[in-house]
Amino acid sequence: MAEENNRWRIFLFGVLLGGVIGSVLTFLVADKVRRQLRERGIDISGKLDEVVATIREKGDEFLSRAREVVKEAVKEGKEVRSELEKRFKKEE
């Protein structure tokens, strides 16, 4: 039992240590990549603005199309409901 608890402690310590090391390395690498991009003259914020604009445009198109589809589905649903009501009234 004590050996099993010891294994869990070692495992958790390893996970914690790995997380810390991974975080530190991420910050170091991210800073290096950021510097390299600046040296090459690549403007990340400008690219992000373009991506956001494209996403908004496509999102608006999708939303417009989705509204059309939903309106058509509601219209067809009302027609089917009306047909069913007529059939059921005839049967009574």
C-alpha positions as CSV (number, residue, x, y, z in Angstrom):
1,M,0.0,0.0,0.0
2,A,2.8,2.4,0.9
3,E,4.6,1.5,-2.3
4,E,1.5,2.3,-4.4
5,N,1.1,5.7,-2.7
6,N,4.8,6.4,-3.3
7,R,4.3,5.6,-7.1
8,W,1.4,8.1,-7.2
9,R,3.5,10.8,-5.6
10,I,6.4,10.2,-8.0
11,F,3.9,10.3,-10.9
12,L,2.3,13.5,-9.7
13,F,5.7,15.1,-9.1
14,G,6.7,14.1,-12.7
15,V,3.5,15.6,-14.1
16,L,4.1,18.8,-12.1
17,L,7.7,19.1,-13.1
18,G,6.9,18.4,-16.7
19,G,4.3,21.1,-16.7
20,V,6.7,23.6,-15.2
21,I,9.5,22.7,-17.7
22,G,7.1,22.8,-20.6
23,S,5.8,26.3,-19.6
24,V,9.3,27.7,-19.3
25,L,10.3,26.3,-22.7
26,T,7.1,27.6,-24.3
27,F,7.8,31.2,-23.0
28,L,11.4,31.0,-24.2
29,V,10.5,29.6,-27.7
30,A,7.6,32.0,-28.1
31,D,9.9,35.0,-27.4
32,K,12.4,33.8,-29.9
33,V,9.8,33.2,-32.6
34,R,8.3,36.6,-31.9
35,R,11.8,38.2,-32.4
36,Q,12.4,36.3,-35.6
37,L,9.1,37.4,-37.0
38,R,9.8,41.0,-36.2
39,E,13.2,40.8,-37.8
40,R,11.6,39.4,-41.0
41,G,9.1,42.3,-41.0
42,I,6.1,40.0,-40.5
43,D,3.3,41.9,-38.9
44,I,1.2,39.4,-37.0
45,S,-1.4,41.9,-35.9
46,G,-2.0,42.9,-39.5
47,K,-2.5,39.3,-40.5
48,L,-4.8,38.7,-37.6
49,D,-6.9,41.6,-38.7
50,E,-7.2,40.1,-42.1
51,V,-8.2,36.8,-40.7
52,V,-10.8,38.3,-38.4
53,A,-12.3,40.3,-41.3
54,T,-12.5,37.2,-43.4
55,I,-14.1,35.2,-40.5
56,R,-16.7,38.0,-40.0
57,E,-17.5,38.1,-43.7
58,K,-17.9,34.4,-44.0
59,G,-19.9,34.3,-40.7
60,D,-22.3,36.9,-42.0
61,E,-22.7,35.0,-45.3
62,F,-23.3,31.8,-43.3
63,L,-25.8,33.5,-41.0
64,S,-27.7,35.0,-43.9
65,R,-27.9,31.6,-45.7
66,A,-28.9,29.9,-42.4
67,R,-31.8,32.4,-41.9
68,E,-33.0,31.7,-45.5
69,V,-32.9,28.0,-44.9
70,V,-34.8,28.3,-41.6
71,K,-37.4,30.6,-43.1
72,E,-38.0,28.1,-45.9
73,A,-38.2,25.2,-43.4
74,V,-40.7,27.0,-41.3
75,K,-42.8,27.9,-44.4
76,E,-42.7,24.2,-45.5
77,G,-43.6,23.1,-42.0
78,K,-46.6,25.4,-41.9
79,E,-47.7,24.0,-45.3
80,V,-47.4,20.4,-44.1
81,R,-49.2,21.2,-40.8
82,S,-52.0,22.8,-42.8
83,E,-52.3,19.7,-45.0
84,L,-52.3,17.4,-42.0
85,E,-55.0,19.4,-40.3
86,K,-57.2,19.2,-43.4
87,R,-56.7,15.5,-43.7
88,F,-57.6,14.9,-40.0
89,K,-60.6,17.1,-40.2
90,K,-61.9,15.1,-43.2
91,E,-61.5,11.8,-41.3
92,E,-63.5,13.0,-38.3
